[in-house]
């Protein structure tokens, strides 16, 4: 099973970039550039998914070999 997560980005009025992954509620980060925000949100998503696997919660993935991120 492949899992593809979409990264949505938006520039705030103060110039910061916000990146979020809608499929993972609460996974959103800021960065001073779009690329920085994207990098941070990918790292956060992997931490959230790893925590689910370690905690024996119902994981959204069975391994990390089938995860990808994309921009709309």
The 8 nearest C-alpha neighbors of each residue, nearest first, counted from 0:
[[1, 2, 65, 60, 61, 66, 62, 64],
 [0, 2, 65, 66, 3, 67, 60, 64],
 [3, 1, 66, 65, 67, 4, 0, 60],
 [2, 4, 67, 68, 66, 1, 5, 69],
 [5, 3, 68, 67, 69, 2, 6, 20],
 [4, 6, 69, 20, 68, 70, 7, 3],
 [5, 7, 20, 70, 19, 69, 18, 8],
 [6, 8, 19, 18, 20, 5, 70, 71],
 [9, 7, 18, 17, 6, 19, 16, 10],
 [8, 10, 17, 16, 11, 18, 7, 33],
 [9, 11, 16, 15, 14, 17, 12, 8],
 [10, 12, 14, 15, 13, 16, 9, 17],
 [11, 13, 14, 10, 15, 16, 9, 17],
 [12, 14, 11, 15, 10, 16, 31, 17],
 [15, 13, 11, 12, 10, 16, 31, 32],
 [16, 14, 31, 11, 13, 10, 30, 29],
 [15, 17, 10, 30, 29, 33, 9, 32],
 [16, 18, 29, 9, 8, 28, 36, 10],
 [19, 17, 8, 36, 28, 27, 7, 37],
 [20, 18, 27, 7, 6, 26, 21, 40],
 [19, 21, 6, 22, 23, 5, 26, 7],
 [22, 20, 23, 24, 19, 5, 6, 7],
 [21, 23, 20, 24, 4, 5, 26, 19],
 [24, 22, 21, 20, 26, 25, 44, 19],
 [25, 23, 26, 21, 22, 20, 27, 19],
 [24, 26, 27, 23, 19, 20, 21, 28],
 [27, 25, 24, 23, 19, 20, 44, 43],
 [28, 26, 19, 18, 40, 25, 20, 17],
 [27, 29, 18, 40, 17, 36, 39, 19],
 [30, 28, 17, 36, 16, 18, 15, 31],
 [31, 29, 36, 35, 16, 32, 15, 33],
 [30, 32, 15, 16, 35, 33, 29, 36],
 [33, 31, 35, 30, 34, 16, 36, 15],
 [32, 34, 36, 35, 16, 37, 30, 31],
 [33, 35, 37, 32, 36, 38, 30, 31],
 [36, 34, 30, 38, 32, 37, 33, 39],
 [35, 37, 30, 29, 39, 33, 18, 34],
 [38, 36, 34, 40, 35, 39, 18, 33],
 [37, 39, 35, 41, 36, 40, 34, 42],
 [38, 40, 36, 42, 37, 41, 35, 43],
 [39, 41, 43, 37, 42, 28, 38, 27],
 [42, 40, 44, 38, 43, 39, 37, 45],
 [41, 43, 39, 45, 40, 44, 46, 38],
 [42, 44, 40, 46, 45, 41, 39, 47],
 [45, 43, 47, 41, 46, 42, 40, 48],
 [44, 46, 48, 42, 43, 47, 49, 41],
 [45, 47, 49, 43, 44, 48, 50, 42],
 [48, 46, 44, 50, 45, 49, 43, 51],
 [47, 49, 51, 45, 50, 46, 44, 52],
 [50, 48, 46, 52, 51, 47, 45, 53],
 [51, 49, 53, 47, 48, 52, 54, 46],
 [52, 50, 56, 48, 54, 58, 49, 53],
 [51, 53, 49, 55, 50, 54, 58, 56],
 [54, 52, 50, 55, 51, 49, 56, 48],
 [55, 53, 51, 56, 52, 50, 49, 57],
 [56, 54, 52, 53, 51, 57, 58, 50],
 [57, 55, 51, 54, 58, 52, 53, 50],
 [56, 58, 55, 59, 51, 52, 60, 54],
 [59, 57, 60, 51, 56, 52, 61, 48],
 [58, 60, 57, 61, 48, 51, 2, 52],
 [61, 59, 58, 62, 63, 2, 48, 65],
 [60, 62, 58, 59, 63, 52, 0, 65],
 [63, 61, 64, 60, 65, 66, 52, 49],
 [62, 64, 65, 66, 61, 60, 45, 49],
 [65, 63, 62, 66, 1, 67, 61, 60],
 [64, 66, 1, 63, 2, 62, 67, 0],
 [67, 65, 2, 63, 3, 64, 1, 68],
 [68, 66, 3, 4, 2, 65, 69, 1],
 [67, 69, 4, 3, 5, 6, 66, 70],
 [70, 68, 5, 6, 4, 71, 67, 3],
 [69, 71, 6, 5, 7, 68, 8, 4],
 [70, 69, 5, 7, 6, 8, 68, 4]]
